[in-house]
């Protein structure tokens, strides 16, 4: 299989999510929403990314995009910093607006783009922002209305690429709408949020079974795709020295560590545990190390 694109290189599909700090609202009025959308469009116009789907909810957002001339981190920094500065100025507030760093899932395009476009756009319906598909078709706060041709000024959204997955042209639009309608009954889709290799193996039970036989496979919740795709992305991240996506690093086993301490000092686990607990109680910590039993 050909090697997958590097994470920072052009051509990587990302599902990006961002949430307000302490789950607070990050969009208080239409002016906020329009400002965010304008900044999204500018990233496309600067040839930083292609955008296929997006949705704005009161306290979070979703963007399905493919990187181009600018790394995702640079584009998101420009988008979120610019928006937060303007938001704070307009609403006379100070401090952080977004909760931690945005979340980004690297996605296998051919297998998941259609599903992800539907998932992102149906967020408004699942959250009760709109009441039905007809209202979603006209709602300006997601890319669905642009795909339906009901929103002017959103030509920066790559509609042709999305419709190519449904037959192209007008037929593609009809097929896409039917596909979205069929997805309403599916509800929330936790299987679309990372961990592709785990699913390709049949779930965690299969992973545990493999480990029981001494077979180790890499997995990462920030990657959505089949086994080959996940392993290729992880291999690329190793080549780059990318700590964010590196897995399989040696982890400390507390039980082994405790046994080593016991051997070194000639005590057993029970004695060691009692001494640790006594020490913690002396310092005001009444916890026990149950994991050592």
C-alpha positions in Angstrom: 0.0 0.0 0.0 1.4 3.5 -0.8 2.5 5.5 2.2 -0.1 7.9 3.6 0.5 11.7 3.5 2.4 13.1 6.4 0.2 14.8 9.0 1.5 18.2 8.3 1.5 17.8 4.5 -1.2 18.8 2.0 -4.0 16.3 1.4 -4.8 15.1 4.9 -8.5 15.0 5.9 -9.3 16.2 9.4 -12.4 16.2 11.5 -11.8 19.2 13.8 -13.9 20.0 16.9 -13.6 22.8 19.4 -15.6 23.5 22.5 -16.1 26.5 24.8 -14.2 26.6 28.1 -16.3 24.9 30.8 -18.7 24.1 28.0 -19.8 27.7 27.9 -21.3 29.3 24.8 -18.9 30.5 22.2 -21.5 31.9 19.8 -23.9 34.3 21.5 -25.5 35.9 18.5 -25.7 35.9 14.7 -22.8 38.4 14.5 -20.6 35.9 16.3 -21.6 33.1 13.9 -21.1 35.2 10.8 -17.7 36.3 12.0 -16.6 32.7 12.5 -18.0 31.7 9.1 -16.2 34.6 7.4 -12.9 33.5 8.9 -13.5 29.9 7.7 -14.1 31.2 4.2 -10.9 33.3 4.3 -8.8 30.2 5.1 -10.2 28.6 1.9 -9.6 31.7 -0.1 -6.0 31.8 1.1 -5.6 28.2 -0.2 -4.9 26.9 3.3 -7.5 24.2 3.2 -10.6 22.7 1.5 -13.8 22.6 3.6 -16.4 19.9 2.9 -18.7 20.2 6.0 -19.0 22.4 9.1 -21.5 23.1 11.8 -21.8 25.8 14.5 -23.6 25.0 17.7 -23.9 27.2 20.8 -20.9 25.9 22.7 -18.9 24.0 20.0 -18.2 23.6 16.4 -17.3 20.9 13.8 -15.2 21.3 10.6 -14.4 18.6 8.1 -11.4 19.9 6.0 -8.4 18.8 4.0 -5.1 20.6 4.5 -3.4 22.4 1.6 -0.7 25.0 1.7 -0.8 25.6 5.5 -0.5 23.0 8.3 -3.7 22.5 10.2 -2.2 23.9 13.4 -1.4 27.1 11.7 -4.8 27.5 10.2 -6.6 26.7 13.4 -4.5 29.1 15.4 -5.3 31.9 13.0 -9.1 31.0 13.0 -9.5 30.6 16.7 -7.2 33.3 17.9 -8.7 35.9 15.6 -12.3 34.8 16.5 -11.6 34.8 20.3 -10.0 38.3 20.2 -13.0 39.7 18.3 -15.5 37.8 20.6 -13.9 39.2 23.8 -13.8 42.7 22.4 -17.5 42.6 21.3 -18.7 41.1 24.5 -16.4 42.9 26.8 -14.8 39.9 28.4 -11.3 38.6 29.1 -9.6 35.3 29.2 -9.7 32.0 27.3 -12.7 31.3 25.2 -12.0 27.7 24.0 -11.5 24.6 26.2 -7.9 23.4 25.9 -6.7 22.7 22.4 -9.1 21.8 19.6 -9.5 18.1 18.8 -8.5 16.8 15.4 -9.1 13.3 14.0 -7.1 12.3 11.0 -9.6 10.5 8.7 -9.4 8.0 5.8 -11.1 10.0 3.1 -12.4 7.3 0.7 -14.0 5.3 3.5 -15.4 8.0 5.7 -15.8 11.4 3.9 -19.5 10.8 3.0 -20.3 9.5 6.5 -18.5 12.4 8.1 -20.2 15.1 6.0 -23.6 13.6 7.1 -22.5 13.3 10.7 -21.2 16.9 10.9 -24.3 18.4 9.4 -26.8 16.4 11.4 -25.3 17.8 14.6 -27.8 20.7 14.4 -30.7 18.3 14.2 -29.4 16.1 17.0 -28.8 19.1 19.3 -32.3 20.5 18.6 -31.0 23.7 16.9 -33.4 22.7 14.0 -36.4 20.5 14.3 -36.4 18.6 11.0 -34.6 18.1 7.7 -36.6 20.8 6.0 -35.4 23.4 8.5 -31.9 22.1 8.3 -31.9 22.6 4.5 -32.3 26.4 5.1 -30.4 26.8 8.3 -27.3 29.1 7.7 -25.3 27.7 10.6 -24.0 24.6 8.8 -22.6 23.7 5.4 -25.7 21.6 4.6 -27.7 24.6 3.4 -24.8 25.5 1.0 -24.8 22.0 -0.4 -28.5 22.4 -0.9 -27.9 25.6 -2.9 -29.9 27.6 -0.4 -27.2 29.9 0.9 -25.4 32.7 -1.1 -21.9 33.7 -0.4 -20.7 30.2 0.6 -19.0 29.4 -2.7 -15.8 28.6 -0.8 -17.2 25.4 0.5 -16.1 22.5 -1.8 -19.5 21.2 -2.9 -18.4 19.4 -6.1 -16.0 17.2 -4.2 -18.8 16.1 -1.8 -21.2 15.5 -4.6 -18.7 13.4 -6.4 -19.2 10.8 -3.7 -22.9 10.7 -4.6 -22.8 10.6 -8.4 -21.9 14.2 -9.1 -23.9 17.2 -10.3 -27.7 17.5 -9.6 -28.0 13.7 -9.1 -25.2 13.9 -6.5 -27.2 16.6 -4.6 -30.4 14.5 -4.7 -28.5 11.4 -3.5 -26.7 13.3 -0.8 -30.0 14.6 0.6 -31.4 11.1 0.6 -28.3 9.9 2.4 -28.7 12.6 5.0 -32.3 11.8 5.6 -31.5 8.1 6.0 -28.9 9.0 8.7 -31.4 10.8 11.0 -32.6 7.6 12.6 -29.0 6.5 13.3 -28.6 9.0 16.1 -25.2 9.7 17.6 -22.3 8.0 16.0 -19.5 7.4 18.5 -17.9 4.9 16.1 -17.0 7.9 13.9 -14.9 9.6 16.5 -11.5 8.0 16.2 -10.1 4.6 17.1 -10.3 3.2 13.6 -7.9 0.3 14.2 -9.8 -0.8 17.2 -13.0 -1.1 15.1 -11.1 -2.8 12.3 -10.1 -5.5 14.7 -13.6 -6.0 16.0 -13.5 -3.9 19.1 -11.5 -3.8 22.3 -12.3 -7.5 23.0 -10.3 -8.4 19.9 -7.5 -6.1 20.8 -7.3 -7.7 24.3 -7.3 -11.2 22.8 -4.4 -10.2 20.5 -2.5 -8.9 23.4 -3.2 -12.1 25.4 -1.5 -14.0 22.6 1.5 -11.5 22.7 0.4 -9.7 19.5 0.6 -5.9 19.8 -1.1 -3.6 17.4 -0.9 0.2 17.4 -4.2 2.1 17.9 -5.0 5.8 18.4 -8.4 7.5 19.0 -7.2 10.4 16.9 -7.2 8.4 13.7 -10.3 7.2 11.8 -9.7 4.5 9.3 -8.9 0.8 8.6 -5.9 -1.0 10.0 -3.6 -0.2 7.1 -4.5 3.5 7.2 -4.0 3.7 10.9 -0.7 1.9 10.9 0.6 4.0 7.9 -0.3 7.3 9.7 1.4 6.1 12.9 4.5 5.1 10.9 4.6 8.6 9.4 4.2 10.2 12.8 7.2 8.1 14.0 9.2 9.3 11.0 8.4 12.8 12.0 9.1 12.3 15.7 5.5 13.3 16.3 4.8 12.7 20.0 1.1 13.6 19.7 0.4 10.4 17.6 3.1 8.1 18.9 2.0 4.9 20.6 3.6 1.8 22.0 6.0 3.7 24.2 7.2 1.9 27.3 4.9 2.5 30.3 5.7 2.0 33.9 4.0 -1.0 35.5 3.3 0.0 39.2 3.1 -3.6 40.4 6.5 -4.5 38.8 7.9 -1.3 40.3 6.6 -2.2 43.7 7.9 -5.7 43.5 11.3 -4.3 42.6 11.3 -2.0 45.6 10.3 -4.9 47.9 13.1 -7.0 46.6 15.6 -4.2 47.0 14.7 -3.6 50.6 13.7 -7.1 51.7 10.1 -6.5 52.5 6.8 -7.9 51.1 4.0 -6.0 49.3 1.8 -6.0 52.4 4.6 -4.3 54.4 5.4 -1.9 51.7 1.7 -0.9 51.3 1.2 -0.4 55.0 4.3 1.9 55.2 3.1 3.9 52.2 -0.4 4.3 53.6 1.1 5.4 57.0 3.2 7.9 55.2 0.3 9.3 53.3 -1.8 9.6 56.4 1.0 11.5 58.1 0.8 14.0 55.2 -3.0 14.1 55.2 -3.7 11.7 52.4 -5.8 8.7 53.4 -5.7 6.7 50.2 -4.7 3.1 49.8 -2.8 1.5 46.9 -5.4 -1.1 45.9 -3.7 -1.7 42.6 -0.8 -3.3 44.4 -2.9 -6.1 45.9 
